[in-house]
Amino acid sequence: MGACLKTADSGFLRSQTLDPVEQTAGDGRYVYSDWQAFGKTRGCVDEKYDQELYTGIQAYGSEHREAEAMKRLIVPFTKAVETSDACDGP
């Protein structure tokens, strides 16, 4: 897969919740709302199952809701996963 999300990938990210997640960042690599965010890692593929790794953060129960805060969480979180042992990619 390329560095950016394909339309199907963006749809996959949005399908992880029943609530609308309409805001995007990183050319569609991240989708987020005021209380949840999802991202797609670059180069992280599970070698055994040949599946790409996605990230997600949901702030259930929080009374504070801010889309920009969710964006500020998902971007570095996804990048940290890319450098972790969870990422089997190069």
Sequence and secondary structure as in RCSB ss.txt:
>XXXX:A:sequence
MGACLKTADSGFLRSQTLDPVEQTAGDGRYVYSDWQAFGKTRGCVDEKYDQELYTGIQAYGSEHREAEAMKRLIV
PFTKAVETSDACDGP
>XXXX:A:secstr
  SS  HHHHHHHHTT SS   EEETTTTEEE SSEEEEEEEEEEETTTTEEEEEEEE TT S   HHHHHHHHH
HHHHHHHTSTT    
